[in-house]
């Protein structure tokens, strides 16, 4: 087990980074480094690799490590933490992934609720405590019932946080504003609530949440950063206006299964990340006609260093 890395300043915008692939479907580490540079230059202050948006189910352990090391090589000198997605629907497998990421030097672990087998709340409680106990590094719970088929109740999440000291955050992507409010109200000292839905980023901040684990920050990073900056400055009108401006983009980035649209968007903007891996497939460009228009209107142009 590695030496603990303490996140003294929690990122406001974690980008759940897509995994770039070459034309033959292999991992493209040069593109990963370039994408990390681009994200950091455009508002991202924390990166999570090998999570759902990074197509984690299709990544081998060796690919996860290579991806983490390539991104950390770029991010660490700039003070940007790199977390790793280590959750599966098998507690023992999740522990092995977590221990591996710990040994690589990951700054923290994002652990999703077990998918498909739909454990009860007691099973979720025991699962997360067992996984978190296998590392000394910070752990972020990830609740996304729309993809996993199981909902982590706020009370269960809070019990985990209070009982397991290194579970210090939750990515709440149930779509429930009530869940966010209940989480914020019951957090132990030092813990954080992140929106897992770009569309609920501003409402989460308004309820006392800390930030967002974002997909949209790949292509609208400066605007995403401007929202939390406006909130911390007390300029709620500006934050709300930015939120309203970005809502159509948030919606179109999920016109088909994530991360298909955001990978298409990055390629469209001249930031090459390759295609998705099977079983995901990219539909014809006409599917993204509205997304293209929104990108032209609100997304930043590709940085020269990202090409």
C-alpha positions in Angstrom: 0.0 0.0 0.0 1.4 3.4 -1.0 2.0 6.4 1.2 -1.2 8.4 1.6 -1.6 11.5 -0.6 -3.7 14.1 1.1 -5.8 16.4 -1.1 -5.5 19.7 0.7 -7.5 21.7 -1.8 -10.4 19.7 -3.3 -10.9 20.3 -7.0 -14.0 22.1 -8.0 -14.0 20.6 -11.5 -13.0 17.0 -11.8 -13.1 15.9 -15.4 -14.0 12.2 -15.9 -11.6 12.0 -18.8 -12.3 10.0 -21.9 -9.7 7.4 -22.9 -8.1 8.2 -26.2 -7.6 5.3 -28.6 -5.6 4.9 -31.8 -7.2 3.9 -35.1 -6.6 0.2 -34.3 -8.4 0.5 -31.0 -5.2 0.4 -28.9 -4.5 2.9 -26.1 -3.0 6.1 -27.4 -0.9 7.6 -24.6 0.3 10.6 -26.6 -3.3 11.7 -27.1 -4.0 11.1 -23.4 -1.1 13.4 -22.4 -2.3 16.1 -24.9 -5.9 15.8 -23.7 -4.8 16.2 -20.1 -2.8 19.3 -21.0 -5.8 20.7 -22.8 -8.2 20.1 -19.9 -6.0 21.7 -17.4 -5.5 24.7 -19.6 -9.2 25.1 -19.8 -10.5 25.0 -16.2 -10.1 21.4 -15.0 -8.4 21.2 -11.6 -8.8 17.4 -11.1 -8.8 14.5 -13.5 -10.3 11.0 -13.0 -9.1 8.3 -15.4 -10.5 4.8 -16.1 -14.1 5.7 -14.9 -17.3 5.2 -16.9 -16.6 8.1 -19.3 -13.1 6.5 -19.7 -14.8 3.3 -20.9 -13.4 1.5 -17.8 -15.2 -1.9 -18.6 -13.0 -2.2 -21.7 -9.7 -1.4 -20.1 -7.2 -4.0 -18.9 -5.2 -3.5 -15.7 -2.1 -2.8 -17.7 -3.9 -0.1 -19.8 -5.3 1.5 -16.6 -1.8 1.8 -15.2 -0.3 3.2 -18.4 -3.1 5.7 -18.7 -2.8 6.9 -15.1 1.0 7.2 -15.4 0.8 9.2 -18.7 -1.8 11.6 -17.3 0.0 12.0 -14.0 3.2 12.8 -15.9 1.5 15.9 -17.3 -0.8 16.8 -14.4 1.4 16.4 -11.3 3.9 19.1 -12.2 0.9 21.5 -12.5 -0.5 20.5 -9.1 -3.5 18.8 -10.6 -4.5 15.5 -8.8 -5.2 12.3 -10.8 -7.8 9.9 -9.4 -8.5 6.4 -10.7 -11.9 4.6 -11.2 -11.6 1.3 -9.3 -15.2 0.2 -8.7 -16.7 -3.0 -10.2 -19.6 -5.2 -9.2 -17.2 -7.6 -7.5 -15.9 -6.5 -4.1 -12.7 -8.5 -4.3 -12.0 -7.3 -7.8 -12.6 -3.7 -6.7 -10.2 -4.2 -3.8 -7.5 -5.5 -6.2 -8.0 -2.5 -8.5 -7.9 -0.1 -5.6 -4.7 -1.7 -4.2 -3.1 -1.5 -7.6 -4.0 2.2 -8.1 -2.8 2.9 -4.6 0.6 1.3 -5.5 0.8 3.5 -8.7 0.4 6.6 -6.6 -3.2 7.6 -7.4 -4.4 10.7 -5.5 -7.7 9.0 -4.8 -10.2 6.4 -5.9 -13.7 6.8 -7.5 -15.7 3.7 -6.6 -19.0 3.2 -8.4 -22.0 1.3 -6.9 -21.9 -2.4 -8.0 -23.8 -2.8 -11.2 -26.2 -5.5 -12.4 -26.2 -7.6 -9.2 -28.3 -4.8 -7.4 -27.1 -5.3 -3.8 -29.3 -4.1 -1.0 -28.3 -1.1 1.1 -26.5 -3.3 3.7 -24.5 -4.9 0.8 -23.6 -1.5 -0.5 -22.5 -0.4 2.9 -20.2 -3.4 3.4 -18.9 -3.2 -0.1 -17.8 0.4 0.1 -16.3 0.0 3.5 -14.3 -3.1 2.4 -13.0 -1.3 -0.7 -12.1 1.9 1.2 -10.3 -0.1 3.9 -7.9 -1.4 1.3 -6.3 2.0 0.8 -5.3 5.0 2.9 -6.0 7.3 0.1 -9.2 9.4 -0.3 -12.2 7.6 -1.8 -15.2 9.1 -3.6 -18.5 7.1 -3.7 -20.2 7.2 -7.1 -24.0 6.8 -7.2 -25.4 6.5 -10.8 -28.5 4.3 -10.7 -29.3 5.0 -14.3 -26.3 3.0 -15.3 -25.9 0.5 -12.5 -29.5 -0.4 -11.6 -29.0 0.3 -7.9 -29.4 3.5 -5.9 -27.1 4.3 -3.0 -29.5 5.9 -0.5 -28.2 9.2 1.1 -28.5 7.6 4.6 -26.3 4.7 3.5 -23.7 7.0 1.9 -23.6 9.1 5.0 -23.2 6.1 7.2 -20.2 4.9 5.1 -18.6 8.4 5.3 -19.0 8.6 9.1 -17.8 5.1 9.7 -14.9 5.0 7.1 -12.6 8.0 7.6 -11.0 8.0 4.1 -14.4 8.1 2.3 -14.4 11.8 1.9 -16.7 12.5 -1.1 -19.6 11.4 -3.2 -20.3 11.8 -6.8 -24.1 12.0 -6.8 -25.6 11.2 -10.2 -29.1 10.0 -9.3 -30.7 13.2 -10.7 -32.3 13.9 -7.3 -31.9 17.4 -5.9 -33.4 16.0 -2.6 -30.6 13.5 -2.3 -28.0 16.2 -2.7 -29.7 18.3 0.0 -29.8 15.3 2.4 -26.2 14.5 1.7 -25.0 18.1 2.3 -27.0 18.3 5.5 -25.4 15.1 7.0 -21.8 15.2 5.8 -19.0 14.6 8.3 -16.5 17.4 8.6 -14.2 17.8 5.6 -16.4 15.6 3.3 -17.6 16.9 -0.1 -20.6 16.4 -2.4 -20.0 16.6 -6.1 -22.7 16.6 -8.8 -22.3 13.7 -11.2 -24.7 15.4 -13.6 -23.5 18.5 -15.4 -27.1 19.7 -15.5 -27.3 19.6 -11.7 -23.9 21.3 -11.1 -25.3 24.7 -10.4 -28.2 23.4 -8.2 -25.7 21.3 -6.3 -23.5 24.4 -5.6 -26.6 26.3 -4.5 -27.4 23.5 -2.0 -23.9 23.6 -0.5 -22.2 21.1 -2.7 -18.6 21.5 -3.6 -18.2 20.9 -7.4 -18.8 18.6 -10.3 -17.4 15.4 -11.8 -18.0 16.5 -15.3 -18.2 15.4 -18.9 -19.0 18.8 -20.3 -15.7 20.2 -19.0 -14.0 18.4 -21.9 -15.5 21.0 -24.3 -16.7 23.9 -22.1 -14.2 24.0 -19.3 -13.8 27.8 -19.0 -17.6 28.2 -18.6 -17.8 25.4 -16.1 -15.0 27.1 -14.0 -16.8 30.4 -14.3 -19.9 29.0 -12.6 -18.1 28.0 -9.4 -16.1 31.2 -9.5 -19.3 33.3 -9.7 -20.9 31.3 -6.9 -17.9 31.8 -4.6 -17.9 35.5 -5.4 -21.6 35.6 -4.5 -22.7 36.5 -8.0 -25.5 34.0 -8.2 -27.2 35.8 -11.2 -24.1 35.3 -13.3 -23.8 31.6 -12.2 -27.4 31.0 -13.1 -27.0 32.7 -16.5 -24.0 30.5 -17.3 -25.9 27.4 -16.2 -28.9 28.3 -18.5 -26.5 29.0 -21.4 -24.9 25.5 -21.0 -28.0 23.5 -20.4 -28.6 22.6 -24.1 -25.0 21.4 -24.4 -25.3 19.3 -21.2 -28.4 17.6 -22.8 -26.8 17.0 -26.2 -23.7 15.5 -24.7 -26.0 12.6 -23.7 -28.0 12.4 -26.9 -26.7 8.8 -27.1 -24.8 6.8 -24.5 -21.9 8.6 -22.8 -19.0 8.9 -23.8 -19.9 8.5 -27.5 -21.1 12.2 -27.9 -18.2 13.8 -26.0 -15.6 11.8 -27.9 -17.3 12.9 -31.2 -17.3 16.5 -29.9 -13.6 16.4 -29.1 -12.7 15.1 -32.5 -15.0 17.7 -34.0 -13.1 20.5 -32.2 -9.8 19.2 -33.5 -8.7 17.4 -30.3 -8.2 13.8 -31.5 -9.2 11.1 -29.1 -10.2 8.3 -31.5 -13.4 6.3 -31.4 -15.1 4.3 -28.7 -14.5 0.6 -28.2 -17.1 -2.1 -28.7 -19.7 -2.7 -27.6 -20.1 1.1 -28.0 -20.4 2.4 -31.5 -20.5 5.9 -33.0 -23.7 6.7 -35.0 -23.6 8.8 -38.2 -22.6 12.4 -37.9 -26.1 13.6 -38.5 -26.9 12.3 -35.0 -24.7 15.1 -33.7 -26.0 18.0 -35.9 -27.4 19.9 -32.9 -24.3 19.2 -30.8 -22.1 20.6 -33.5 -24.0 23.8 -33.5 -23.8 24.1 -29.8 -20.1 23.5 -29.9 -19.6 26.2 -32.4 -21.5 28.6 -30.2 -20.2 27.9 -26.7 -17.2 25.5 -26.7 -13.7 26.8 -26.7 -11.6 26.1 -29.9 -9.0 23.5 -29.8 -5.8 24.6 -28.1 -2.7 24.4 -30.4 -1.0 22.1 -27.9 -3.9 19.6 -28.1 -3.4 18.9 -31.7 
